Amino acid sequence: MDSIQCQKELRLAIASRLSRSILELCLTDTLSS
């Protein structure tokens, strides 16, 4: 695997992890209010 592909995968993983935690934050916000 070349470094460009690796960086792309890494960015994707970080993005999905971020969006997941943001989604959880939004859900807990909605539930608590």
C-alpha positions as CSV (number, residue, x, y, z in Angstrom):
1,M,0.0,0.0,0.0
2,D,1.5,3.4,-1.0
3,S,1.6,6.3,1.4
4,I,-1.1,8.3,-0.4
5,Q,-3.6,5.5,-0.1
6,C,-2.6,5.0,3.5
7,Q,-3.2,8.7,4.3
8,K,-6.5,8.6,2.5
9,E,-7.6,5.6,4.6
10,L,-6.4,7.3,7.8
11,R,-8.3,10.5,7.0
12,L,-11.4,8.4,6.3
13,A,-11.0,6.6,9.6
14,I,-10.5,9.8,11.6
15,A,-13.5,11.4,9.8
16,S,-15.8,8.5,10.6
17,R,-14.7,8.4,14.2
18,L,-15.3,12.1,14.5
19,S,-18.7,12.0,12.9
20,R,-19.6,9.1,15.1
21,S,-18.7,10.9,18.3
22,I,-20.4,14.1,17.1
23,L,-23.5,12.0,16.3
24,E,-23.4,10.5,19.8
25,L,-23.1,14.0,21.3
26,C,-26.1,15.2,19.3
27,L,-28.1,12.1,20.4
28,T,-27.3,12.6,24.1
29,D,-28.1,16.3,23.7
30,T,-31.5,15.5,22.2
31,L,-32.3,12.9,24.8
32,S,-31.3,15.0,27.8
33,S,-33.2,18.2,26.7
